[in-house]
Amino acid sequence: MNEYHLNHRIINNIINTSSPLQTNINNNNSNNNNNNINNTNNTNSINISNNSNNSNNLNNNNIDTKWKKNLYEKQPYSDNYTDETFLIGLVQNANFIKYDFWTVVLDSFTVSQQITSVILFAIIFFHSLKHTLTLPFLVAMAGGFLVLGYIAIIIIDPSANFLSIRSSFLHIILLFGTVYGLSPVLRTLTNSFSDDTIWALTFILLLAHLFFHDYGYTNNESQKFSAPVSLNAAIFASVLLGSRLPSNIHVFVLISYAIETFALFPIFRHHLKRHSMELHVGLTVILCVTCSLLLLGMSKLLALIYIGIIGTITFVCPLWLIFIQKYKNEINGPWDEASVISQSGGEF
């Protein structure tokens, strides 16, 4: 019993002795945890402060760095960013040309001349088909037009000389000789076609001739007559019409008129307008009056239709063009495709 009490006292002494140590250990652990939490909070505060400073620096850089329209340069802006200078280069109606009524009317004379030439050619075919004009008269008139045209070119074109005129005249004689030799073939080339097919094809081809004609050359906007589609369509139409004529010489005369009207007459009108605007206007008036009188002898309705077409093209269309100019809204700016300018000043 005494031994038991002795052991119990020893154990209590040991427990009492270790309690302060345990308390110290617990206190130390608690202090360490508090220090770690404080350190963590301090670190987070520092990181937040650094992020805030970086954001402020980035904003300051955005404000300090001016935006440039350069795709190849790295900038602190988003790809779709634009500033107030983006639309400075905007130009509206940069190529706007204010048209004058009478200037447009004078330019429309070229179209009126070409339409009148086509109708005059159709009138010559009609009189050849109906035999209302004799064959010698048609041949003399074709030859007279050719000679008068060359004489007028010599007078009004200062660059014309004897050698160039002779060379051109020899080429024309060779061409007419070839047409004369091929007249029997050309007359029977489309002989198997029906009349309705011939009239329809001729109308379509002459309409294509008017659409594809080189009006810029006649208006002196270019120096080279280039209208292969228009010329081929007109010559093919004359070949189709020639198949309805009674003799080979009639075919030759008709195709000769086609060559003079559709190939040589535009060249003459080009030089005439370049030489004198008054002569250009006078030629237009003569052609329109002559065509109106000839159509009036054939049909009053055809004459009225022709006068209405010429009046519309000459006066109504220029008024309409000037009226719709106010609706023109062309926008140009630095976003347009770059155009390469050659050393001569032309644009590719």
C-alpha positions in Angstrom: 0.0 0.0 0.0 2.8 2.4 0.8 4.5 1.5 -2.4 1.3 2.2 -4.4 1.1 5.7 -2.8 4.7 6.3 -3.6 4.3 5.5 -7.3 1.2 7.6 -7.6 3.0 10.6 -6.2 5.9 10.1 -8.6 3.5 10.1 -11.6 1.7 13.2 -10.5 5.0 15.0 -10.1 6.0 14.0 -13.7 2.6 15.2 -15.1 2.9 18.5 -13.2 6.4 19.0 -14.5 5.5 18.4 -18.2 2.5 20.6 -18.3 4.4 23.9 -18.5 6.5 22.5 -21.3 3.5 21.4 -23.3 2.0 24.8 -22.7 5.1 26.5 -24.0 5.1 24.2 -27.1 1.4 25.0 -27.9 2.1 28.7 -27.4 5.1 28.5 -29.8 3.0 26.7 -32.5 0.2 29.3 -32.2 2.7 32.1 -32.5 4.3 30.4 -35.6 0.9 30.0 -37.2 0.0 33.6 -36.6 3.3 34.7 -38.0 2.7 32.6 -41.2 -0.7 34.1 -41.7 0.6 37.6 -41.3 3.4 36.8 -43.7 0.9 35.4 -46.2 -1.3 38.5 -45.9 1.6 40.7 -46.3 2.7 38.9 -49.5 -0.8 39.1 -50.9 -0.9 42.8 -50.2 2.4 43.2 -51.9 1.2 41.3 -55.0 -2.0 43.2 -55.2 -0.1 46.5 -54.9 2.3 45.3 -57.6 -0.6 44.3 -59.9 -2.2 47.7 -59.3 1.1 49.5 -60.1 1.5 47.4 -63.3 -2.0 48.2 -64.4 -1.5 51.9 -63.7 1.8 51.7 -65.6 0.1 50.0 -68.6 -2.6 52.6 -68.6 0.0 55.4 -68.4 1.8 53.7 -71.4 -1.4 53.6 -73.4 -2.0 57.3 -72.7 1.6 58.2 -73.4 2.0 56.0 -76.6 0.2 57.6 -79.6 -1.7 55.1 -81.8 -0.3 54.7 -85.3 -1.9 53.1 -88.4 0.9 50.6 -88.8 0.1 46.9 -89.0 3.7 45.9 -88.6 4.4 47.7 -85.4 3.6 46.3 -81.9 1.4 48.7 -80.0 -0.3 48.6 -76.6 -3.8 48.7 -78.2 -6.3 46.2 -79.3 -6.4 45.2 -83.0 -9.8 46.9 -83.7 -8.8 50.2 -81.9 -9.3 53.5 -83.8 -8.9 57.0 -82.6 -10.3 60.3 -83.7 -7.8 60.6 -86.6 -9.1 57.5 -88.3 -11.5 59.3 -90.6 -9.2 62.3 -91.4 -8.3 60.8 -94.7 -12.0 60.3 -95.8 -12.7 62.0 -99.1 -16.2 62.2 -100.7 -16.7 62.4 -104.4 -13.0 62.9 -105.1 -13.5 62.3 -108.9 -16.7 64.3 -109.1 -17.1 66.2 -112.4 -19.8 68.8 -112.7 -21.2 68.5 -116.2 -22.4 71.4 -118.3 -25.6 70.8 -120.2 -24.4 72.1 -123.6 -21.1 70.3 -123.3 -22.9 67.0 -122.8 -25.2 67.8 -125.7 -22.2 68.3 -128.0 -20.7 65.0 -126.8 -23.9 63.2 -127.5 -23.7 64.3 -131.2 -21.3 61.4 -131.7 -24.0 58.9 -130.7 -26.6 60.6 -132.8 -24.2 60.5 -135.8 -23.6 56.8 -135.4 -27.3 55.9 -135.1 -28.0 58.1 -138.1 -25.2 56.4 -140.1 -26.7 52.9 -139.4 -30.2 54.1 -140.5 -28.8 55.6 -143.7 -27.1 52.3 -144.5 -30.4 50.5 -144.0 -32.1 53.1 -146.3 -29.5 52.4 -149.0 -30.2 48.7 -148.7 -33.9 49.3 -148.9 -33.6 51.3 -152.1 -31.2 48.8 -153.6 -33.7 46.0 -152.8 -36.7 47.9 -154.3 -34.7 49.2 -157.3 -35.8 52.8 -156.5 -32.2 53.9 -157.0 -30.3 52.9 -160.1 -27.1 50.9 -159.9 -24.9 53.5 -161.6 -26.2 56.1 -159.2 -25.3 54.0 -156.2 -21.8 53.2 -157.6 -21.1 56.9 -158.3 -22.4 57.9 -154.9 -20.1 55.4 -153.2 -17.1 56.5 -155.2 -17.9 60.2 -154.6 -18.1 59.7 -150.9 -14.8 58.0 -150.8 -13.0 60.7 -152.8 -14.6 63.5 -150.9 -13.6 61.9 -147.6 -9.9 61.6 -148.6 -9.9 65.2 -149.8 -11.4 66.4 -146.6 -8.8 64.4 -144.5 -6.0 66.1 -146.5 -7.4 69.5 -145.8 -8.3 69.2 -142.1 -5.5 66.9 -140.9 -2.2 68.7 -140.7 -0.3 65.5 -140.2 -1.5 64.0 -143.5 1.0 63.8 -146.3 1.1 62.5 -149.8 2.8 59.3 -149.0 0.5 58.3 -146.1 -2.6 59.2 -148.2 -1.3 57.2 -151.2 -0.6 54.2 -149.0 -4.0 54.3 -147.4 -5.7 54.8 -150.8 -3.9 51.8 -152.2 -5.0 49.6 -149.3 -8.6 50.7 -149.8 -8.4 49.9 -153.5 -7.0 46.4 -152.6 -9.8 45.9 -150.1 -12.6 46.9 -152.5 -11.0 44.7 -155.2 -11.1 41.7 -152.8 -14.7 42.5 -152.0 -15.6 42.6 -155.7 -14.0 39.3 -156.3 -15.8 37.7 -153.3 -19.2 39.2 -154.2 -20.6 36.0 -155.8 -19.6 34.0 -152.7 -20.9 36.6 -150.3 -24.3 36.8 -152.1 -24.9 33.0 -151.8 -23.3 32.6 -148.4 -26.5 33.0 -146.4 -28.9 32.4 -149.3 -30.5 29.4 -147.5 -31.6 31.5 -144.5 -35.2 32.6 -144.4 -36.1 36.3 -144.6 -37.2 36.5 -141.0 -33.9 35.1 -139.8 -32.0 37.6 -141.9 -34.0 40.6 -140.6 -33.7 39.4 -137.0 -30.0 38.7 -137.2 -29.3 42.0 -139.0 -31.2 44.0 -136.3 -29.3 42.2 -133.5 -25.9 42.7 -135.2 -26.5 46.4 -135.9 -27.7 46.9 -132.3 -24.4 45.2 -131.1 -22.5 47.5 -133.5 -24.0 50.6 -131.8 -23.4 49.2 -128.3 -19.7 48.3 -128.9 -18.7 51.2 -131.1 -15.7 53.3 -130.1 -17.4 56.6 -129.2 -14.3 57.7 -127.3 -12.3 57.8 -130.5 -14.9 60.0 -132.3 -15.0 62.3 -129.3 -11.2 62.7 -129.4 -10.7 60.9 -126.1 -8.3 58.4 -127.8 -6.1 58.5 -130.9 -6.6 55.0 -132.2 -9.8 53.6 -133.6 -10.3 50.2 -131.9 -13.8 48.6 -132.2 -13.3 45.1 -133.6 -16.5 43.7 -132.2 -18.6 46.6 -133.5 -16.9 46.6 -136.9 -17.2 42.8 -137.4 -20.9 42.9 -136.4 -21.7 45.6 -138.9 -19.8 43.9 -141.8 -21.5 40.6 -141.0 -24.9 42.4 -141.0 -24.1 43.8 -144.5 -23.2 40.3 -145.7 -26.5 39.0 -144.4 -28.4 41.8 -146.2 -26.4 41.2 -149.4 -27.8 37.7 -149.8 -31.2 39.3 -150.5 -29.9 41.5 -153.4 -30.5 40.6 -157.0 -26.9 40.7 -158.4 -23.3 40.5 -157.5 -22.6 44.1 -158.2 -25.4 45.1 -155.8 -23.7 43.1 -153.1 -20.4 44.7 -153.9 -21.9 48.2 -153.7 -23.7 47.4 -150.4 -20.6 46.1 -148.7 -18.6 49.0 -150.1 -21.1 51.3 -148.4 -20.7 49.3 -145.2 -16.9 49.7 -145.2 -17.2 53.4 -145.8 -19.9 53.9 -143.2 -18.6 51.7 -140.4 -14.8 51.7 -140.9 -13.8 55.0 -142.7 -16.5 57.4 -141.7 -15.6 57.3 -137.9 -12.1 58.3 -138.8 -13.3 61.2 -140.8 -15.5 62.4 -138.0 -12.6 62.1 -135.5 -10.5 64.4 -137.6 -13.4 66.8 -138.3 -14.2 67.3 -134.6 -10.6 67.8 -133.7 -10.3 70.4 -136.4 -13.5 72.4 -135.8 -16.4 72.0 -133.4 -18.6 74.0 -135.7 -18.1 71.6 -138.6 -18.8 68.7 -136.2 -22.2 70.3 -135.3 -22.9 71.1 -138.9 -22.2 67.5 -140.0 -24.6 66.2 -137.3 -27.4 68.6 -138.4 -26.9 67.6 -142.1 -27.0 63.9 -141.3 -30.1 64.2 -139.0 -32.0 66.3 -141.5 -31.2 64.1 -144.4 -32.1 60.9 -142.5 -35.4 62.5 -141.4 -36.4 63.5 -144.9 -35.5 60.1 -146.3 -37.5 58.3 -143.6 -40.4 60.7 -144.1 -40.6 59.6 -147.7 -40.8 56.0 -146.6 -43.0 56.2 -143.5 -44.1 59.1 -141.3 -44.1 56.7 -138.3 -40.5 55.8 -138.8 -39.6 59.4 -139.2 -41.3 60.3 -135.9 -39.6 57.4 -134.1 -36.2 58.5 -135.4 -36.8 62.1 -134.4 -37.9 61.0 -130.9 -34.8 58.8 -130.5 -32.4 61.5 -131.6 -34.2 64.1 -129.4 -34.0 61.9 -126.4 -30.3 61.1 -126.8 -29.4 64.7 -127.6 -31.4 66.6 -125.0 -33.2 64.4 -122.5 -30.3 62.1 -121.6 -28.0 65.0 -120.8 -30.7 66.5 -118.5 -31.1 63.2 -116.8 -27.3 62.8 -116.3 -27.1 66.2 -114.7 -30.1 65.5 -112.5 -28.7 62.3 -111.0 -25.4 63.8 -110.2 -26.7 65.0 -106.9 -27.1 61.4 -105.8 -23.5 60.6 -106.4 -21.8 59.5 -103.2 -18.3 58.0 -103.8 -16.2 57.5 -100.7 -12.4 57.3 -100.9 -9.8 56.9 -98.1 -6.6 55.3 -97.0 -8.3 51.9 -96.8 -8.6 51.8 -100.6 -6.3 49.6 -102.7 -3.1 51.3 -103.6 -2.8 52.3 -107.3 0.7 52.0 -108.9 1.6 55.0 -111.1 4.1 54.6 -113.9 6.9 57.0 -114.7 4.9 58.4 -117.6 2.0 59.3 -115.2 -0.4 56.5 -116.2 -2.2 54.3 -113.8 -1.8 50.5 -114.1 
